[in-house]
Amino acid sequence: MADWKQAARDIWEAAQRGVYYPSAWHRKLTVTEGYRAQLALLELAMQAGGRHAGWKVGLTAPAIRAQVGYHQPVFGFLLEQGNIPSGTPLRVADLVTPLLETELCLTVDRTLRGPGITPGQARQAIVAAAPAFELVERRGDFVGDPPLAIAENVQQKGFITGAPVALPPGLALKTVTVEVFINGERVDRATGREVFGDPAASVAWLANALAPFGVAVEPGMRIMSGSFTRQYPGRPGDRIEARFDPIGSVSAVFD
């Protein structure tokens, strides 16, 4: 059994030096140990002044699983300081191979403690949604060592959000549509059905996946649903926009 607490400390200390996927931990962790290390990493971030904003769910859509080459969903944590307002200029030189994932940022109003949370229960808990991009960095070989990628918080860098809107109880999130534009040209279109069949199912999966670690989704937390589409690279000079009907729009501008 690997010392996942030490792995978390080593990952944290390496990241402060701009080093990711520390070689001492290559192929040393199981998936479960990777998640335990990730949660310990969250504790270290909070001890350093970070505020826990919620969670991300990744690899929910067939298009992105095919693109990444890994076929199991994953979760990671969000920090409040990683929340970037829509349209904020992003310097590519400050990022490690940045990519955007087209998502909804969902807010819940009650505790969801698995196991056994259903998509219906999750949908009842979701009270608001914001159009969003997850900003991820290709910091290492995800497919080559998934447990270490999980420990390192599954390439999470930040989450870019537009204005949140209150959700009417009858709105089925699977019917939300998104169109993606790069420099004004439409490049993609998808619906919420690409996310586990329904983004509410993504929230249910998260609550159930957290349960073995004694963790619950808490009221007020925001959850990045997982991408409706493939990832899009952030290149200098690009403006990428996602228009979610009926939620709203979000944009990312790269310098």
Secondary structure as the mmCIF struct_conf table of DSSP 4:
data_model
#
loop_
_struct_conf.conf_type_id
_struct_conf.id
_struct_conf.beg_label_comp_id
_struct_conf.beg_label_asym_id
_struct_conf.beg_label_seq_id
_struct_conf.end_label_comp_id
_struct_conf.end_label_asym_id
_struct_conf.end_label_seq_id
HELX_RH_AL_P HELX_RH_AL_P1 TRP A 4 GLN A 16
TURN_TY1_P TURN_TY1_P1 ARG A 17 GLY A 18
BEND BEND1 TYR A 21 TYR A 21
HELX_RH_3T_P HELX_RH_3T_P1 SER A 23 TRP A 25
TURN_TY1_P TURN_TY1_P2 HIS A 26 ARG A 27
HELX_RH_AL_P HELX_RH_AL_P2 VAL A 31 GLN A 47
TURN_TY1_P TURN_TY1_P3 ALA A 48 GLY A 49
STRN STRN1 HIS A 52 GLY A 58
BEND BEND2 LEU A 59 LEU A 59
BEND BEND3 ALA A 61 ALA A 61
HELX_RH_AL_P HELX_RH_AL_P3 PRO A 62 VAL A 68
TURN_TY1_P TURN_TY1_P4 GLY A 69 GLY A 69
BEND BEND4 GLN A 72 GLN A 72
STRN STRN2 VAL A 74 LEU A 79
HELX_RH_3T_P HELX_RH_3T_P2 GLU A 80 GLY A 82
STRN STRN3 ASN A 83 PRO A 85
TURN_TY1_P TURN_TY1_P5 SER A 86 GLY A 87
STRN STRN4 PRO A 89 LEU A 90
HELX_RH_3T_P HELX_RH_3T_P3 VAL A 92 ASP A 94
BEND BEND5 LEU A 95 THR A 97
STRN STRN5 PRO A 98 VAL A 108
BEND BEND6 ASP A 109 ARG A 110
STRN STRN6 LEU A 112 LEU A 112
BEND BEND7 PRO A 115 GLY A 116
HELX_RH_AL_P HELX_RH_AL_P4 PRO A 119 ALA A 125
STRN STRN7 ILE A 126 GLU A 137
BEND BEND8 GLY A 140 GLY A 140
TURN_TY1_P TURN_TY1_P6 PHE A 142 GLY A 144
HELX_RH_AL_P HELX_RH_AL_P5 PRO A 146 ALA A 151
TURN_TY1_P TURN_TY1_P7 GLU A 152 GLN A 155
STRN STRN8 GLN A 156 THR A 161
STRN STRN9 VAL A 165 ALA A 166
HELX_LH_PP_P HELX_LH_PP_P1 LEU A 167 PRO A 168
TURN_TY1_P TURN_TY1_P8 PRO A 169 GLY A 170
HELX_RH_3T_P HELX_RH_3T_P4 LEU A 173 THR A 175
STRN STRN10 THR A 177 ILE A 182
TURN_TY1_P TURN_TY1_P9 ASN A 183 GLY A 184
STRN STRN11 GLU A 185 THR A 191
HELX_RH_3T_P HELX_RH_3T_P5 GLY A 192 GLU A 194
TURN_TY1_P TURN_TY1_P10 VAL A 195 GLY A 197
BEND BEND9 ASP A 198 ASP A 198
HELX_RH_AL_P HELX_RH_AL_P6 PRO A 199 LEU A 210
HELX_RH_3T_P HELX_RH_3T_P6 ALA A 211 PHE A 213
TURN_TY1_P TURN_TY1_P11 GLY A 214 GLY A 214
STRN STRN12 VAL A 217 VAL A 217
HELX_LH_PP_P HELX_LH_PP_P2 GLU A 218 GLU A 218
TURN_TY1_P TURN_TY1_P12 PRO A 219 GLY A 220
STRN STRN13 ARG A 222 MET A 224
BEND BEND10 PHE A 228 THR A 229
STRN STRN14 TYR A 232 PRO A 233
TURN_TY1_P TURN_TY1_P13 PRO A 236 GLY A 237
STRN STRN15 ARG A 239 ASP A 245
TURN_TY1_P TURN_TY1_P14 PRO A 246 ILE A 247
STRN STRN16 GLY A 248 PHE A 254
#
